[in-house]
Amino acid sequence: MDENLRPNEVEKEFLILAYNRFYDIFEEIMSDAFWKKRKKSRFLIIKEGFAVYSELLNYEPLKWVIEHLKKARPPMEAEIGSELFKFIRNVVAHFPFFECWDDVYVSKRIVNWNQDGQSIDKFLKKYTGKELVKYRFWEPKKRKMTYLSISFPQIYQEDNKIYLKEILSEKEGVKFSFILMKQILNTQVDE
């Protein structure tokens, strides 16, 4: 048997679990009922979805997809589909003090409380001051087009609070995120 064949048996086991969970979360987030839930309940599911996706990005063929997106898709799509989504996952995982999307914030002081130069700090240094990126997404079941902007922080200083809601809105931003995540993940699905 070819040892280089992807996915191998261990990867298959991981991918089946991760993809199944991601698709379940995707369906839940895209439903109208999800957005009627309490903010705290929504936030827990959203956090879990970003965590599953971030783990899946460790699968080498998905890294190749991200590299391809940098050349073949509109500007910033690859960076949003990888770096921004990992940033969000890292913020909600490493600072689990918040109960809803709109309350989540970081500052340079908080990000570097233990050590400078970790992933969140690197992301903010790299993207602070970047222009906003505009997107739209189509929801076929609703026959609805939604427009949104992703706004990078303009200031990254000691006490300046950077809220997730100012980078990406909860409802439209999260729906867009999961649609893009699904498109990236679907590149590895046969049927």
Contacts in CASP RR format, 6 or more apart in sequence:
PFRMAT RR
TARGET T0000
AUTHOR 0000-0000-0000
METHOD contacts of the structure
MODEL  1
MDENLRPNEVEKEFLILAYNRFYDIFEEIMSDAFWKKRKKSRFLIIKEGF
AVYSELLNYEPLKWVIEHLKKARPPMEAEIGSELFKFIRNVVAHFPFFEC
WDDVYVSKRIVNWNQDGQSIDKFLKKYTGKELVKYRFWEPKKRKMTYLSI
SFPQIYQEDNKIYLKEILSEKEGVKFSFILMKQILNTQVDE
6 60 0 8 1.000
6 61 0 8 1.000
7 15 0 8 1.000
7 59 0 8 1.000
7 61 0 8 1.000
11 59 0 8 1.000
14 59 0 8 1.000
15 56 0 8 1.000
15 59 0 8 1.000
15 188 0 8 1.000
18 52 0 8 1.000
18 55 0 8 1.000
18 56 0 8 1.000
19 56 0 8 1.000
19 185 0 8 1.000
19 189 0 8 1.000
21 48 0 8 1.000
21 49 0 8 1.000
21 52 0 8 1.000
22 49 0 8 1.000
22 52 0 8 1.000
22 53 0 8 1.000
22 56 0 8 1.000
22 181 0 8 1.000
22 182 0 8 1.000
22 185 0 8 1.000
23 182 0 8 1.000
25 45 0 8 1.000
25 48 0 8 1.000
25 49 0 8 1.000
25 52 0 8 1.000
25 178 0 8 1.000
26 178 0 8 1.000
26 181 0 8 1.000
26 182 0 8 1.000
28 34 0 8 1.000
28 45 0 8 1.000
29 45 0 8 1.000
29 46 0 8 1.000
29 174 0 8 1.000
29 175 0 8 1.000
29 178 0 8 1.000
30 139 0 8 1.000
30 141 0 8 1.000
30 175 0 8 1.000
30 178 0 8 1.000
34 42 0 8 1.000
34 45 0 8 1.000
35 42 0 8 1.000
35 171 0 8 1.000
39 99 0 8 1.000
39 100 0 8 1.000
39 101 0 8 1.000
39 102 0 8 1.000
40 99 0 8 1.000
40 100 0 8 1.000
42 100 0 8 1.000
42 101 0 8 1.000
42 170 0 8 1.000
43 98 0 8 1.000
43 99 0 8 1.000
43 100 0 8 1.000
43 101 0 8 1.000
46 92 0 8 1.000
46 101 0 8 1.000
46 170 0 8 1.000
46 174 0 8 1.000
47 89 0 8 1.000
47 92 0 8 1.000
47 93 0 8 1.000
49 178 0 8 1.000
50 85 0 8 1.000
50 88 0 8 1.000
50 89 0 8 1.000
50 92 0 8 1.000
50 177 0 8 1.000
51 89 0 8 1.000
51 93 0 8 1.000
53 85 0 8 1.000
53 89 0 8 1.000
53 181 0 8 1.000
53 185 0 8 1.000
54 85 0 8 1.000
54 86 0 8 1.000
54 89 0 8 1.000
54 90 0 8 1.000
56 62 0 8 1.000
56 185 0 8 1.000
57 63 0 8 1.000
57 66 0 8 1.000
57 82 0 8 1.000
57 85 0 8 1.000
57 86 0 8 1.000
59 188 0 8 1.000
61 187 0 8 1.000
61 188 0 8 1.000
62 184 0 8 1.000
62 185 0 8 1.000
62 187 0 8 1.000
62 188 0 8 1.000
65 184 0 8 1.000
65 187 0 8 1.000
65 188 0 8 1.000
66 78 0 8 1.000
66 81 0 8 1.000
66 82 0 8 1.000
66 184 0 8 1.000
67 78 0 8 1.000
69 77 0 8 1.000
69 78 0 8 1.000
69 81 0 8 1.000
69 184 0 8 1.000
70 78 0 8 1.000
70 79 0 8 1.000
75 133 0 8 1.000
76 133 0 8 1.000
76 150 0 8 1.000
77 180 0 8 1.000
80 133 0 8 1.000
80 150 0 8 1.000
80 180 0 8 1.000
81 180 0 8 1.000
81 181 0 8 1.000
81 184 0 8 1.000
83 123 0 8 1.000
83 126 0 8 1.000
83 127 0 8 1.000
84 123 0 8 1.000
84 127 0 8 1.000
84 150 0 8 1.000
84 167 0 8 1.000
84 168 0 8 1.000
85 177 0 8 1.000
85 181 0 8 1.000
86 119 0 8 1.000
86 123 0 8 1.000
87 119 0 8 1.000
87 120 0 8 1.000
87 123 0 8 1.000
87 124 0 8 1.000
88 164 0 8 1.000
88 168 0 8 1.000
88 177 0 8 1.000
90 119 0 8 1.000
90 120 0 8 1.000
90 123 0 8 1.000
91 104 0 8 1.000
91 106 0 8 1.000
91 120 0 8 1.000
91 164 0 8 1.000
92 98 0 8 1.000
92 104 0 8 1.000
92 164 0 8 1.000
94 120 0 8 1.000
95 104 0 8 1.000
95 106 0 8 1.000
95 110 0 8 1.000
98 104 0 8 1.000
98 105 0 8 1.000
101 164 0 8 1.000
101 165 0 8 1.000
101 170 0 8 1.000
101 174 0 8 1.000
102 163 0 8 1.000
102 164 0 8 1.000
102 165 0 8 1.000
102 170 0 8 1.000
104 163 0 8 1.000
104 164 0 8 1.000
104 165 0 8 1.000
105 161 0 8 1.000
105 162 0 8 1.000
105 163 0 8 1.000
105 164 0 8 1.000
106 120 0 8 1.000
106 124 0 8 1.000
106 161 0 8 1.000
106 162 0 8 1.000
107 157 0 8 1.000
107 158 0 8 1.000
107 159 0 8 1.000
107 160 0 8 1.000
107 161 0 8 1.000
107 162 0 8 1.000
108 121 0 8 1.000
108 124 0 8 1.000
108 156 0 8 1.000
108 157 0 8 1.000
108 158 0 8 1.000
108 159 0 8 1.000
108 160 0 8 1.000
109 158 0 8 1.000
109 159 0 8 1.000
111 118 0 8 1.000
111 120 0 8 1.000
111 121 0 8 1.000
111 124 0 8 1.000
112 118 0 8 1.000
112 121 0 8 1.000
117 125 0 8 1.000
124 153 0 8 1.000
124 156 0 8 1.000
124 162 0 8 1.000
125 156 0 8 1.000
127 152 0 8 1.000
127 153 0 8 1.000
128 152 0 8 1.000
128 153 0 8 1.000
128 154 0 8 1.000
128 155 0 8 1.000
128 156 0 8 1.000
129 152 0 8 1.000
129 153 0 8 1.000
129 154 0 8 1.000
130 152 0 8 1.000
131 152 0 8 1.000
132 149 0 8 1.000
132 150 0 8 1.000
132 151 0 8 1.000
132 152 0 8 1.000
133 149 0 8 1.000
133 150 0 8 1.000
134 147 0 8 1.000
134 148 0 8 1.000
134 149 0 8 1.000
134 150 0 8 1.000
135 147 0 8 1.000
135 148 0 8 1.000
135 149 0 8 1.000
135 150 0 8 1.000
135 176 0 8 1.000
136 145 0 8 1.000
136 146 0 8 1.000
136 147 0 8 1.000
136 148 0 8 1.000
137 145 0 8 1.000
137 146 0 8 1.000
137 148 0 8 1.000
137 175 0 8 1.000
137 176 0 8 1.000
137 179 0 8 1.000
138 144 0 8 1.000
138 145 0 8 1.000
138 146 0 8 1.000
139 145 0 8 1.000
139 146 0 8 1.000
139 175 0 8 1.000
146 172 0 8 1.000
146 175 0 8 1.000
146 176 0 8 1.000
148 168 0 8 1.000
148 169 0 8 1.000
148 172 0 8 1.000
148 173 0 8 1.000
148 176 0 8 1.000
150 167 0 8 1.000
150 168 0 8 1.000
150 173 0 8 1.000
151 166 0 8 1.000
151 167 0 8 1.000
151 168 0 8 1.000
152 167 0 8 1.000
153 160 0 8 1.000
153 162 0 8 1.000
153 166 0 8 1.000
153 167 0 8 1.000
156 162 0 8 1.000
168 174 0 8 1.000
168 176 0 8 1.000
168 177 0 8 1.000
END
